[in-house]
Amino acid sequence: MSSVNPNTSGLTLEEFLNIIRKKKEAQLYRNEIRHIFTAFDRHYRGYLTLEDFQKAFKQVAPKLPERITLEVFR
């Protein structure tokens, strides 16, 4: 708690809510990234190949130039 406010031995409700909100936002962001990764990892290998990227991008952005897909993968 001293990292939040070194001059006090406790947290106000507002400080507590801000800490919890930031933690939840980070968790939601991580879950969203995990969901996207899982959608790209169609064979459940735990890693993405260039082929995985290309197939995913062709479905969501079929007119996107292949060079862009390669740049994103790199």
mmCIF file of the N, C-alpha and C atoms, coordinates in Angstrom:
data_MODEL
# 
_entry.id   MODEL 
# 
loop_
_atom_site.group_PDB 
_atom_site.id 
_atom_site.type_symbol 
_atom_site.label_atom_id 
_atom_site.label_alt_id 
_atom_site.label_comp_id 
_atom_site.label_asym_id 
_atom_site.label_entity_id 
_atom_site.label_seq_id 
_atom_site.pdbx_PDB_ins_code 
_atom_site.Cartn_x 
_atom_site.Cartn_y 
_atom_site.Cartn_z 
_atom_site.occupancy 
_atom_site.B_iso_or_equiv 
_atom_site.pdbx_formal_charge 
_atom_site.auth_seq_id 
_atom_site.auth_comp_id 
_atom_site.auth_asym_id 
_atom_site.auth_atom_id 
_atom_site.pdbx_PDB_model_num 
ATOM 1   N N  . MET A 1 1  ? 0.802   -1.197  0.000   1.00 0.00 ? 1  MET A N  1 
ATOM 2   C CA . MET A 1 1  ? 0.000   0.000   0.000   1.00 0.00 ? 1  MET A CA 1 
ATOM 3   C C  . MET A 1 1  ? 0.844   1.259   0.000   1.00 0.00 ? 1  MET A C  1 
ATOM 4   N N  . SER A 1 2  ? 2.032   1.150   0.514   1.00 0.00 ? 2  SER A N  1 
ATOM 5   C CA . SER A 1 2  ? 2.878   2.341   0.557   1.00 0.00 ? 2  SER A CA 1 
ATOM 6   C C  . SER A 1 2  ? 3.265   2.803   -0.841  1.00 0.00 ? 2  SER A C  1 
ATOM 7   N N  . SER A 1 3  ? 3.170   1.916   -1.841  1.00 0.00 ? 3  SER A N  1 
ATOM 8   C CA . SER A 1 3  ? 3.490   2.339   -3.201  1.00 0.00 ? 3  SER A CA 1 
ATOM 9   C C  . SER A 1 3  ? 2.403   3.237   -3.774  1.00 0.00 ? 3  SER A C  1 
ATOM 10  N N  . VAL A 1 4  ? 1.183   3.119   -3.274  1.00 0.00 ? 4  VAL A N  1 
ATOM 11  C CA . VAL A 1 4  ? 0.087   3.973   -3.735  1.00 0.00 ? 4  VAL A CA 1 
ATOM 12  C C  . VAL A 1 4  ? 0.176   5.345   -3.093  1.00 0.00 ? 4  VAL A C  1 
ATOM 13  N N  . ASN A 1 5  ? 0.347   5.381   -1.776  1.00 0.00 ? 5  ASN A N  1 
ATOM 14  C CA . ASN A 1 5  ? 0.456   6.649   -1.048  1.00 0.00 ? 5  ASN A CA 1 
ATOM 15  C C  . ASN A 1 5  ? 1.361   6.410   0.160   1.00 0.00 ? 5  ASN A C  1 
ATOM 16  N N  . PRO A 1 6  ? 2.637   6.775   0.053   1.00 0.00 ? 6  PRO A N  1 
ATOM 17  C CA . PRO A 1 6  ? 3.588   6.479   1.126   1.00 0.00 ? 6  PRO A CA 1 
ATOM 18  C C  . PRO A 1 6  ? 3.311   7.223   2.435   1.00 0.00 ? 6  PRO A C  1 
ATOM 19  N N  . ASN A 1 7  ? 2.446   8.234   2.424   1.00 0.00 ? 7  ASN A N  1 
ATOM 20  C CA . ASN A 1 7  ? 2.164   9.018   3.630   1.00 0.00 ? 7  ASN A CA 1 
ATOM 21  C C  . ASN A 1 7  ? 0.997   8.460   4.444   1.00 0.00 ? 7  ASN A C  1 
ATOM 22  N N  . THR A 1 8  ? 0.444   7.332   4.053   1.00 0.00 ? 8  THR A N  1 
ATOM 23  C CA . THR A 1 8  ? -0.690  6.762   4.773   1.00 0.00 ? 8  THR A CA 1 
ATOM 24  C C  . THR A 1 8  ? -0.547  5.249   4.854   1.00 0.00 ? 8  THR A C  1 
ATOM 25  N N  . SER A 1 9  ? -1.267  4.650   5.765   1.00 0.00 ? 9  SER A N  1 
ATOM 26  C CA . SER A 1 9  ? -1.178  3.201   5.931   1.00 0.00 ? 9  SER A CA 1 
ATOM 27  C C  . SER A 1 9  ? -2.387  2.495   5.334   1.00 0.00 ? 9  SER A C  1 
ATOM 28  N N  . GLY A 1 10 ? -3.177  3.193   4.543   1.00 0.00 ? 10 GLY A N  1 
ATOM 29  C CA . GLY A 1 10 ? -4.368  2.579   3.969   1.00 0.00 ? 10 GLY A CA 1 
ATOM 30  C C  . GLY A 1 10 ? -4.725  3.159   2.617   1.00 0.00 ? 10 GLY A C  1 
ATOM 31  N N  . LEU A 1 11 ? -5.824  2.674   2.076   1.00 0.00 ? 11 LEU A N  1 
ATOM 32  C CA . LEU A 1 11 ? -6.337  3.118   0.786   1.00 0.00 ? 11 LEU A CA 1 
ATOM 33  C C  . LEU A 1 11 ? -7.722  3.708   0.961   1.00 0.00 ? 11 LEU A C  1 
ATOM 34  N N  . THR A 1 12 ? -7.987  4.755   0.215   1.00 0.00 ? 12 THR A N  1 
ATOM 35  C CA . THR A 1 12 ? -9.354  5.257   0.173   1.00 0.00 ? 12 THR A CA 1 
ATOM 36  C C  . THR A 1 12 ? -10.144 4.372   -0.782  1.00 0.00 ? 12 THR A C  1 
ATOM 37  N N  . LEU A 1 13 ? -11.438 4.472   -0.733  1.00 0.00 ? 13 LEU A N  1 
ATOM 38  C CA . LEU A 1 13 ? -12.280 3.711   -1.655  1.00 0.00 ? 13 LEU A CA 1 
ATOM 39  C C  . LEU A 1 13 ? -11.930 4.053   -3.098  1.00 0.00 ? 13 LEU A C  1 
ATOM 40  N N  . GLU A 1 14 ? -11.737 5.322   -3.379  1.00 0.00 ? 14 GLU A N  1 
ATOM 41  C CA . GLU A 1 14 ? -11.402 5.760   -4.742  1.00 0.00 ? 14 GLU A CA 1 
ATOM 42  C C  . GLU A 1 14 ? -10.080 5.149   -5.213  1.00 0.00 ? 14 GLU A C  1 
ATOM 43  N N  . GLU A 1 15 ? -9.060  5.144   -4.366  1.00 0.00 ? 15 GLU A N  1 
ATOM 44  C CA . GLU A 1 15 ? -7.761  4.549   -4.727  1.00 0.00 ? 15 GLU A CA 1 
ATOM 45  C C  . GLU A 1 15 ? -7.916  3.045   -4.974  1.00 0.00 ? 15 GLU A C  1 
ATOM 46  N N  . PHE A 1 16 ? -8.675  2.378   -4.116  1.00 0.00 ? 16 PHE A N  1 
ATOM 47  C CA . PHE A 1 16 ? -8.912  0.950   -4.256  1.00 0.00 ? 16 PHE A CA 1 
ATOM 48  C C  . PHE A 1 16 ? -9.617  0.648   -5.579  1.00 0.00 ? 16 PHE A C  1 
ATOM 49  N N  . LEU A 1 17 ? -10.665 1.413   -5.882  1.00 0.00 ? 17 LEU A N  1 
ATOM 50  C CA . LEU A 1 17 ? -11.415 1.204   -7.126  1.00 0.00 ? 17 LEU A CA 1 
ATOM 51  C C  . LEU A 1 17 ? -10.540 1.450   -8.358  1.00 0.00 ? 17 LEU A C  1 
ATOM 52  N N  . ASN A 1 18 ? -9.676  2.455   -8.301  1.00 0.00 ? 18 ASN A N  1 
ATOM 53  C CA . ASN A 1 18 ? -8.767  2.719   -9.423  1.00 0.00 ? 18 ASN A CA 1 
ATOM 54  C C  . ASN A 1 18 ? -7.798  1.568   -9.639  1.00 0.00 ? 18 ASN A C  1 
ATOM 55  N N  . ILE A 1 19 ? -7.275  1.018   -8.563  1.00 0.00 ? 19 ILE A N  1 
ATOM 56  C CA . ILE A 1 19 ? -6.351  -0.118  -8.669  1.00 0.00 ? 19 ILE A CA 1 
ATOM 57  C C  . ILE A 1 19 ? -7.061  -1.318  -9.282  1.00 0.00 ? 19 ILE A C  1 
ATOM 58  N N  . ILE A 1 20 ? -8.255  -1.624  -8.778  1.00 0.00 ? 20 ILE A N  1 
ATOM 59  C CA . ILE A 1 20 ? -9.025  -2.768  -9.276  1.00 0.00 ? 20 ILE A CA 1 
ATOM 60  C C  . ILE A 1 20 ? -9.410  -2.560  -10.739 1.00 0.00 ? 20 ILE A C  1 
ATOM 61  N N  . ARG A 1 21 ? -9.816  -1.342  -11.088 1.00 0.00 ? 21 ARG A N  1 
ATOM 62  C CA . ARG A 1 21 ? -10.206 -1.045  -12.478 1.00 0.00 ? 21 ARG A CA 1 
ATOM 63  C C  . ARG A 1 21 ? -9.034  -1.289  -13.430 1.00 0.00 ? 21 ARG A C  1 
ATOM 64  N N  . LYS A 1 22 ? -7.843  -0.805  -13.067 1.00 0.00 ? 22 LYS A N  1 
ATOM 65  C CA . LYS A 1 22 ? -6.660  -0.994  -13.908 1.00 0.00 ? 22 LYS A CA 1 
ATOM 66  C C  . LYS A 1 22 ? -6.326  -2.469  -14.063 1.00 0.00 ? 22 LYS A C  1 
ATOM 67  N N  . LYS A 1 23 ? -6.447  -3.212  -12.983 1.00 0.00 ? 23 LYS A N  1 
ATOM 68  C CA . LYS A 1 23 ? -6.172  -4.657  -13.017 1.00 0.00 ? 23 LYS A CA 1 
ATOM 69  C C  . LYS A 1 23 ? -7.157  -5.361  -13.939 1.00 0.00 ? 23 LYS A C  1 
ATOM 70  N N  . LYS A 1 24 ? -8.430  -5.022  -13.850 1.00 0.00 ? 24 LYS A N  1 
ATOM 71  C CA . LYS A 1 24 ? -9.458  -5.643  -14.688 1.00 0.00 ? 24 LYS A CA 1 
ATOM 72  C C  . LYS A 1 24 ? -9.256  -5.278  -16.153 1.00 0.00 ? 24 LYS A C  1 
ATOM 73  N N  . GLU A 1 25 ? -8.908  -4.014  -16.437 1.00 0.00 ? 25 GLU A N  1 
ATOM 74  C CA . GLU A 1 25 ? -8.664  -3.604  -17.815 1.00 0.00 ? 25 GLU A CA 1 
ATOM 75  C C  . GLU A 1 25 ? -7.514  -4.388  -18.415 1.00 0.00 ? 25 GLU A C  1 
ATOM 76  N N  . ALA A 1 26 ? -6.444  -4.564  -17.671 1.00 0.00 ? 26 ALA A N  1 
ATOM 77  C CA . ALA A 1 26 ? -5.291  -5.329  -18.152 1.00 0.00 ? 26 ALA A CA 1 
ATOM 78  C C  . ALA A 1 26 ? -5.690  -6.778  -18.402 1.00 0.00 ? 26 ALA A C  1 
ATOM 79  N N  . GLN A 1 27 ? -6.518  -7.322  -17.527 1.00 0.00 ? 27 GLN A N  1 
ATOM 80  C CA . GLN A 1 27 ? -6.968  -8.699  -17.666 1.00 0.00 ? 27 GLN A CA 1 
ATOM 81  C C  . GLN A 1 27 ? -7.827  -8.856  -18.916 1.00 0.00 ? 27 GLN A C  1 
ATOM 82  N N  . LEU A 1 28 ? -8.746  -7.911  -19.136 1.00 0.00 ? 28 LEU A N  1 
ATOM 83  C CA . LEU A 1 28 ? -9.604  -7.968  -20.315 1.00 0.00 ? 28 LEU A CA 1 
ATOM 84  C C  . LEU A 1 28 ? -8.770  -7.865  -21.588 1.00 0.00 ? 28 LEU A C  1 
ATOM 85  N N  . TYR A 1 29 ? -7.787  -6.971  -21.596 1.00 0.00 ? 29 TYR A N  1 
ATOM 86  C CA . TYR A 1 29 ? -6.919  -6.810  -22.754 1.00 0.00 ? 29 TYR A CA 1 
ATOM 87  C C  . TYR A 1 29 ? -6.168  -8.108  -23.037 1.00 0.00 ? 29 TYR A C  1 
ATOM 88  N N  . ARG A 1 30 ? -5.632  -8.738  -21.994 1.00 0.00 ? 30 ARG A N  1 
ATOM 89  C CA . ARG A 1 30 ? -4.906  -9.991  -22.161 1.00 0.00 ? 30 ARG A CA 1 
ATOM 90  C C  . ARG A 1 30 ? -5.833  -11.100 -22.677 1.00 0.00 ? 30 ARG A C  1 
ATOM 91  N N  . ASN A 1 31 ? -7.045  -11.159 -22.169 1.00 0.00 ? 31 ASN A N  1 
ATOM 92  C CA . ASN A 1 31 ? -8.007  -12.162 -22.630 1.00 0.00 ? 31 ASN A CA 1 
ATOM 93  C C  . ASN A 1 31 ? -8.380  -11.946 -24.093 1.00 0.00 ? 31 ASN A C  1 
ATOM 94  N N  . GLU A 1 32 ? -8.501  -10.675 -24.493 1.00 0.00 ? 32 GLU A N  1 
ATOM 95  C CA . GLU A 1 32 ? -8.810  -10.372 -25.886 1.00 0.00 ? 32 GLU A CA 1 
ATOM 96  C C  . GLU A 1 32 ? -7.670  -10.810 -26.803 1.00 0.00 ? 32 GLU A C  1 
ATOM 97  N N  . ILE A 1 33 ? -6.440  -10.541 -26.399 1.00 0.00 ? 33 ILE A N  1 
ATOM 98  C CA . ILE A 1 33 ? -5.281  -10.960 -27.188 1.00 0.00 ? 33 ILE A CA 1 
ATOM 99  C C  . ILE A 1 33 ? -5.216  -12.480 -27.275 1.00 0.00 ? 33 ILE A C  1 
ATOM 100 N N  . ARG A 1 34 ? -5.466  -13.156 -26.160 1.00 0.00 ? 34 ARG A N  1 
ATOM 101 C CA . ARG A 1 34 ? -5.473  -14.626 -26.148 1.00 0.00 ? 34 ARG A CA 1 
ATOM 102 C C  . ARG A 1 34 ? -6.545  -15.169 -27.097 1.00 0.00 ? 34 ARG A C  1 
ATOM 103 N N  . HIS A 1 35 ? -7.705  -14.528 -27.119 1.00 0.00 ? 35 HIS A N  1 
ATOM 104 C CA . HIS A 1 35 ? -8.788  -14.952 -28.000 1.00 0.00 ? 35 HIS A CA 1 
ATOM 105 C C  . HIS A 1 35 ? -8.384  -14.796 -29.472 1.00 0.00 ? 35 HIS A C  1 
ATOM 106 N N  . ILE A 1 36 ? -7.766  -13.687 -29.808 1.00 0.00 ? 36 ILE A N  1 
ATOM 107 C CA . ILE A 1 36 ? -7.311  -13.451 -31.184 1.00 0.00 ? 36 ILE A CA 1 
ATOM 108 C C  . ILE A 1 36 ? -6.240  -14.471 -31.563 1.00 0.00 ? 36 ILE A C  1 
ATOM 109 N N  . PHE A 1 37 ? -5.289  -14.717 -30.661 1.00 0.00 ? 37 PHE A N  1 
ATOM 110 C CA . PHE A 1 37 ? -4.234  -15.698 -30.928 1.00 0.00 ? 37 PHE A CA 1 
ATOM 111 C C  . PHE A 1 37 ? -4.851  -17.069 -31.197 1.00 0.00 ? 37 PHE A C  1 
ATOM 112 N N  . THR A 1 38 ? -5.816  -17.457 -30.375 1.00 0.00 ? 38 THR A N  1 
ATOM 113 C CA . THR A 1 38 ? -6.461  -18.758 -30.535 1.00 0.00 ? 38 THR A CA 1 
ATOM 114 C C  . THR A 1 38 ? -7.191  -18.843 -31.873 1.00 0.00 ? 38 THR A C  1 
ATOM 115 N N  . ALA A 1 39 ? -7.798  -17.746 -32.302 1.00 0.00 ? 39 ALA A N  1 
ATOM 116 C CA . ALA A 1 39 ? -8.479  -17.729 -33.599 1.00 0.00 ? 39 ALA A CA 1 
ATOM 117 C C  . ALA A 1 39 ? -7.482  -17.919 -34.742 1.00 0.00 ? 39 ALA A C  1 
ATOM 118 N N  . PHE A 1 40 ? -6.286  -17.367 -34.607 1.00 0.00 ? 40 PHE A N  1 
ATOM 119 C CA . PHE A 1 40 ? -5.256  -17.521 -35.630 1.00 0.00 ? 40 PHE A CA 1 
ATOM 120 C C  . PHE A 1 40 ? -4.618  -18.908 -35.584 1.00 0.00 ? 40 PHE A C  1 
ATOM 121 N N  . ASP A 1 41 ? -4.514  -19.486 -34.402 1.00 0.00 ? 41 ASP A N  1 
ATOM 122 C CA . ASP A 1 41 ? -3.860  -20.783 -34.211 1.00 0.00 ? 41 ASP A CA 1 
ATOM 123 C C  . ASP A 1 41 ? -4.871  -21.908 -34.417 1.00 0.00 ? 41 ASP A C  1 
ATOM 124 N N  . ARG A 1 42 ? -5.253  -22.131 -35.652 1.00 0.00 ? 42 ARG A N  1 
ATOM 125 C CA . ARG A 1 42 ? -6.313  -23.083 -35.985 1.00 0.00 ? 42 ARG A CA 1 
ATOM 126 C C  . ARG A 1 42 ? -5.980  -24.535 -35.645 1.00 0.00 ? 42 ARG A C  1 
ATOM 127 N N  . HIS A 1 43 ? -4.721  -24.861 -35.588 1.00 0.00 ? 43 HIS A N  1 
ATOM 128 C CA . HIS A 1 43 ? -4.318  -26.249 -35.314 1.00 0.00 ? 43 HIS A CA 1 
ATOM 129 C C  . HIS A 1 43 ? -3.926  -26.457 -33.851 1.00 0.00 ? 43 HIS A C  1 
ATOM 130 N N  . TYR A 1 44 ? -4.145  -25.443 -33.025 1.00 0.00 ? 44 TYR A N  1 
ATOM 131 C CA . TYR A 1 44 ? -3.865  -25.511 -31.582 1.00 0.00 ? 44 TYR A CA 1 
ATOM 132 C C  . TYR A 1 44 ? -2.439  -25.977 -31.274 1.00 0.00 ? 44 TYR A C  1 
ATOM 133 N N  . ARG A 1 45 ? -1.483  -25.373 -31.975 1.00 0.00 ? 45 ARG A N  1 
ATOM 134 C CA . ARG A 1 45 ? -0.073  -25.740 -31.780 1.00 0.00 ? 45 ARG A CA 1 
ATOM 135 C C  . ARG A 1 45 ? 0.607   -24.881 -30.716 1.00 0.00 ? 45 ARG A C  1 
ATOM 136 N N  . GLY A 1 46 ? 0.026   -23.741 -30.409 1.00 0.00 ? 46 GLY A N  1 
ATOM 137 C CA . GLY A 1 46 ? 0.642   -22.862 -29.424 1.00 0.00 ? 46 GLY A CA 1 
ATOM 138 C C  . GLY A 1 46 ? 1.577   -21.853 -30.052 1.00 0.00 ? 46 GLY A C  1 
ATOM 139 N N  . TYR A 1 47 ? 1.650   -21.806 -31.358 1.00 0.00 ? 47 TYR A N  1 
ATOM 140 C CA . TYR A 1 47 ? 2.454   -20.823 -32.082 1.00 0.00 ? 47 TYR A CA 1 
ATOM 141 C C  . TYR A 1 47 ? 1.784   -20.548 -33.423 1.00 0.00 ? 47 TYR A C  1 
ATOM 142 N N  . LEU A 1 48 ? 2.142   -19.440 -34.038 1.00 0.00 ? 48 LEU A N  1 
ATOM 143 C CA . LEU A 1 48 ? 1.551   -19.049 -35.316 1.00 0.00 ? 48 LEU A CA 1 
ATOM 144 C C  . LEU A 1 48 ? 2.569   -19.149 -36.431 1.00 0.00 ? 48 LEU A C  1 
ATOM 145 N N  . THR A 1 49 ? 2.132   -19.675 -37.530 1.00 0.00 ? 49 THR A N  1 
ATOM 146 C CA . THR A 1 49 ? 2.986   -19.743 -38.722 1.00 0.00 ? 49 THR A CA 1 
ATOM 147 C C  . THR A 1 49 ? 2.551   -18.649 -39.698 1.00 0.00 ? 49 THR A C  1 
ATOM 148 N N  . LEU A 1 50 ? 3.358   -18.426 -40.696 1.00 0.00 ? 50 LEU A N  1 
ATOM 149 C CA . LEU A 1 50 ? 2.996   -17.468 -41.734 1.00 0.00 ? 50 LEU A CA 1 
ATOM 150 C C  . LEU A 1 50 ? 1.696   -17.916 -42.408 1.00 0.00 ? 50 LEU A C  1 
ATOM 151 N N  . GLU A 1 51 ? 1.551   -19.200 -42.618 1.00 0.00 ? 51 GLU A N  1 
ATOM 152 C CA . GLU A 1 51 ? 0.333   -19.729 -43.237 1.00 0.00 ? 51 GLU A CA 1 
ATOM 153 C C  . GLU A 1 51 ? -0.908  -19.417 -42.386 1.00 0.00 ? 51 GLU A C  1 
ATOM 154 N N  . ASP A 1 52 ? -0.776  -19.546 -41.069 1.00 0.00 ? 52 ASP A N  1 
ATOM 155 C CA . ASP A 1 52 ? -1.885  -19.203 -40.170 1.00 0.00 ? 52 ASP A CA 1 
ATOM 156 C C  . ASP A 1 52 ? -2.281  -17.735 -40.361 1.00 0.00 ? 52 ASP A C  1 
ATOM 157 N N  . PHE A 1 53 ? -1.276  -16.875 -40.393 1.00 0.00 ? 53 PHE A N  1 
ATOM 158 C CA . PHE A 1 53 ? -1.514  -15.440 -40.576 1.00 0.00 ? 53 PHE A CA 1 
ATOM 159 C C  . PHE A 1 53 ? -2.204  -15.174 -41.904 1.00 0.00 ? 53 PHE A C  1 
ATOM 160 N N  . GLN A 1 54 ? -1.681  -15.763 -42.960 1.00 0.00 ? 54 GLN A N  1 
ATOM 161 C CA . GLN A 1 54 ? -2.229  -15.520 -44.291 1.00 0.00 ? 54 GLN A CA 1 
ATOM 162 C C  . GLN A 1 54 ? -3.690  -15.956 -44.382 1.00 0.00 ? 54 GLN A C  1 
ATOM 163 N N  . LYS A 1 55 ? -4.007  -17.120 -43.838 1.00 0.00 ? 55 LYS A N  1 
ATOM 164 C CA . LYS A 1 55 ? -5.390  -17.611 -43.885 1.00 0.00 ? 55 LYS A CA 1 
ATOM 165 C C  . LYS A 1 55 ? -6.318  -16.698 -43.094 1.00 0.00 ? 55 LYS A C  1 
ATOM 166 N N  . ALA A 1 56 ? -5.880  -16.278 -41.918 1.00 0.00 ? 56 ALA A N  1 
ATOM 167 C CA . ALA A 1 56 ? -6.704  -15.411 -41.080 1.00 0.00 ? 56 ALA A CA 1 
ATOM 168 C C  . ALA A 1 56 ? -6.942  -14.063 -41.757 1.00 0.00 ? 56 ALA A C  1 
ATOM 169 N N  . PHE A 1 57 ? -5.891  -13.484 -42.303 1.00 0.00 ? 57 PHE A N  1 
ATOM 170 C CA . PHE A 1 57 ? -6.035  -12.180 -42.943 1.00 0.00 ? 57 PHE A CA 1 
ATOM 171 C C  . PHE A 1 57 ? -6.872  -12.260 -44.209 1.00 0.00 ? 57 PHE A C  1 
ATOM 172 N N  . LYS A 1 58 ? -6.805  -13.378 -44.930 1.00 0.00 ? 58 LYS A N  1 
ATOM 173 C CA . LYS A 1 58 ? -7.634  -13.527 -46.132 1.00 0.00 ? 58 LYS A CA 1 
ATOM 174 C C  . LYS A 1 58 ? -9.106  -13.576 -45.772 1.00 0.00 ? 58 LYS A C  1 
ATOM 175 N N  . GLN A 1 59 ? -9.422  -14.095 -44.588 1.00 0.00 ? 59 GLN A N  1 
ATOM 176 C CA . GLN A 1 59 ? -10.822 -14.149 -44.164 1.00 0.00 ? 59 GLN A CA 1 
ATOM 177 C C  . GLN A 1 59 ? -11.336 -12.787 -43.704 1.00 0.00 ? 59 GLN A C  1 
ATOM 178 N N  . VAL A 1 60 ? -10.536 -12.068 -42.948 1.00 0.00 ? 60 VAL A N  1 
ATOM 179 C CA . VAL A 1 60 ? -11.018 -10.802 -42.389 1.00 0.00 ? 60 VAL A CA 1 
ATOM 180 C C  . VAL A 1 60 ? -10.726 -9.593  -43.268 1.00 0.00 ? 60 VAL A C  1 
ATOM 181 N N  . ALA A 1 61 ? -9.720  -9.697  -44.124 1.00 0.00 ? 61 ALA A N  1 
ATOM 182 C CA . ALA A 1 61 ? -9.364  -8.575  -45.009 1.00 0.00 ? 61 ALA A CA 1 
ATOM 183 C C  . ALA A 1 61 ? -8.881  -9.120  -46.346 1.00 0.00 ? 61 ALA A C  1 
ATOM 184 N N  . PRO A 1 62 ? -9.794  -9.668  -47.144 1.00 0.00 ? 62 PRO A N  1 
ATOM 185 C CA . PRO A 1 62 ? -9.381  -10.334 -48.387 1.00 0.00 ? 62 PRO A CA 1 
ATOM 186 C C  . PRO A 1 62 ? -8.668  -9.438  -49.398 1.00 0.00 ? 62 PRO A C  1 
ATOM 187 N N  . LYS A 1 63 ? -8.882  -8.135  -49.327 1.00 0.00 ? 63 LYS A N  1 
ATOM 188 C CA . LYS A 1 63 ? -8.244  -7.213  -50.283 1.00 0.00 ? 63 LYS A CA 1 
ATOM 189 C C  . LYS A 1 63 ? -6.918  -6.656  -49.783 1.00 0.00 ? 63 LYS A C  1 
ATOM 190 N N  . LEU A 1 64 ? -6.521  -7.049  -48.587 1.00 0.00 ? 64 LEU A N  1 
ATOM 191 C CA . LEU A 1 64 ? -5.253  -6.577  -48.027 1.00 0.00 ? 64 LEU A CA 1 
ATOM 192 C C  . LEU A 1 64 ? -4.091  -7.175  -48.814 1.00 0.00 ? 64 LEU A C  1 
ATOM 193 N N  . PRO A 1 65 ? -3.147  -6.350  -49.282 1.00 0.00 ? 65 PRO A N  1 
ATOM 194 C CA . PRO A 1 65 ? -2.011  -6.878  -50.037 1.00 0.00 ? 65 PRO A CA 1 
ATOM 195 C C  . PRO A 1 65 ? -1.190  -7.873  -49.198 1.00 0.00 ? 65 PRO A C  1 
ATOM 196 N N  . GLU A 1 66 ? -0.703  -8.903  -49.845 1.00 0.00 ? 66 GLU A N  1 
ATOM 197 C CA . GLU A 1 66 ? 0.054   -9.948  -49.147 1.00 0.00 ? 66 GLU A CA 1 
ATOM 198 C C  . GLU A 1 66 ? 1.306   -9.390  -48.476 1.00 0.00 ? 66 GLU A C  1 
ATOM 199 N N  . ARG A 1 67 ? 1.904   -8.362  -49.044 1.00 0.00 ? 67 ARG A N  1 
ATOM 200 C CA . ARG A 1 67 ? 3.106   -7.779  -48.444 1.00 0.00 ? 67 ARG A CA 1 
ATOM 201 C C  . ARG A 1 67 ? 2.821   -7.208  -47.052 1.00 0.00 ? 67 ARG A C  1 
ATOM 202 N N  . ILE A 1 68 ? 1.600   -6.708  -46.846 1.00 0.00 ? 68 ILE A N  1 
ATOM 203 C CA . ILE A 1 68 ? 1.212   -6.193  -45.530 1.00 0.00 ? 68 ILE A CA 1 
ATOM 204 C C  . ILE A 1 68 ? 1.147   -7.341  -44.530 1.00 0.00 ? 68 ILE A C  1 
ATOM 205 N N  . THR A 1 69 ? 0.570   -8.458  -44.947 1.00 0.00 ? 69 THR A N  1 
ATOM 206 C CA . THR A 1 69 ? 0.504   -9.638  -44.082 1.00 0.00 ? 69 THR A CA 1 
ATOM 207 C C  . THR A 1 69 ? 1.906   -10.084 -43.701 1.00 0.00 ? 69 THR A C  1 
ATOM 208 N N  . LEU A 1 70 ? 2.802   -10.083 -44.651 1.00 0.00 ? 70 LEU A N  1 
ATOM 209 C CA . LEU A 1 70 ? 4.193   -10.468 -44.367 1.00 0.00 ? 70 LEU A CA 1 
ATOM 210 C C  . LEU A 1 70 ? 4.859   -9.511  -43.389 1.00 0.00 ? 70 LEU A C  1 
ATOM 211 N N  . GLU A 1 71 ? 4.610   -8.213  -43.570 1.00 0.00 ? 71 GLU A N  1 
ATOM 212 C CA . GLU A 1 71 ? 5.189   -7.215  -42.655 1.00 0.00 ? 71 GLU A CA 1 
ATOM 213 C C  . GLU A 1 71 ? 4.660   -7.388  -41.238 1.00 0.00 ? 71 GLU A C  1 
ATOM 214 N N  . VAL A 1 72 ? 3.368   -7.645  -41.098 1.00 0.00 ? 72 VAL A N  1 
ATOM 215 C CA . VAL A 1 72 ? 2.759   -7.844  -39.778 1.00 0.00 ? 72 VAL A CA 1 
ATOM 216 C C  . VAL A 1 72 ? 3.351   -9.097  -39.125 1.00 0.00 ? 72 VAL A C  1 
ATOM 217 N N  . PHE A 1 73 ? 3.506   -10.143 -39.910 1.00 0.00 ? 73 PHE A N  1 
ATOM 218 C CA . PHE A 1 73 ? 4.056   -11.391 -39.362 1.00 0.00 ? 73 PHE A CA 1 
ATOM 219 C C  . PHE A 1 73 ? 5.484   -11.209 -38.877 1.00 0.00 ? 73 PHE A C  1 
ATOM 220 N N  . ARG A 1 74 ? 6.262   -10.459 -39.644 1.00 0.00 ? 74 ARG A N  1 
ATOM 221 C CA . ARG A 1 74 ? 7.661   -10.233 -39.241 1.00 0.00 ? 74 ARG A CA 1 
ATOM 222 C C  . ARG A 1 74 ? 7.717   -9.413  -37.989 1.00 0.00 ? 74 ARG A C  1 
# 
